[in-house]
Amino acid sequence: MKKALSSRQPSEPVAAWLARVLDALPPDGEADDELLGQVQQFVNGPLTDEHRQLEEDPDAYRRFWRQAAERLPSHPLARAIYADTLLLTGDTDGAVEEMLTALKADPTLMYRMSGEYRDVMERAGPREWTAYRALGIRAAELDDPKGSSDYVREEVQALMDDIGDDPDLRREALRVLRP
């Protein structure tokens, strides 16, 4: 993996390099989140430079992370990185959909990936905002069931109060909260 990550030549198109990196990814059962984090850092660049790095060829980066997420279905982090790449390259609707998919598979990714998604989800619409809030509650519940019980109870009550009598939003929240 390290060899592929460091194999880009100065004048080489980013798509050719990313194809080598994709080929070097281990099979689904052999990859782990630490490796994916390293690949993200190397491919997308540090947090402060991601926009600049992805500007070189946004389609190549989107294609790379979509294919990585498809190849590593048991790693929701790959899908979350894909969502992040979509957001950084201007596809907000796609980013919302992919991030919700990743968070539904592993709500605790919220702690790692979704800092900038709060406002995005709130603006996306009531269904997305409801799902995001419910996933935040679920993440707290999974992370520390005993220690977060008061927080979970308060947040569930606040979410249900905000939802009111809307049956679709209630179903969406309950689908997340009671898997």
Sequence and secondary structure as in RCSB ss.txt:
>XXXX:A:sequence
MKKALSSRQPSEPVAAWLARVLDALPPDGEADDELLGQVQQFVNGPLTDEHRQLEEDPDAYRRFWRQAAERLPSH
PLARAIYADTLLLTGDTDGAVEEMLTALKADPTLMYRMSGEYRDVMERAGPREWTAYRALGIRAAELDDPKGSSD
YVREEVQALMDDIGDDPDLRREALRVLRP
>XXXX:A:secstr
 HHHHT   TTS HHHHHHHHHHHS  GGG  HHHHHHHHHHHH  GGGHHHHHHT HHHHHHHHHHHHHH TT 
HHHHHHHHHHHHHTT HHHHHHHHHHHHHH TTHHHHH TTHHHHHHHH HHHHHHHHHHHHHHHHHH TTTTHH
HHHHHHHHHHHHHTT HHHHHHHHHHH  
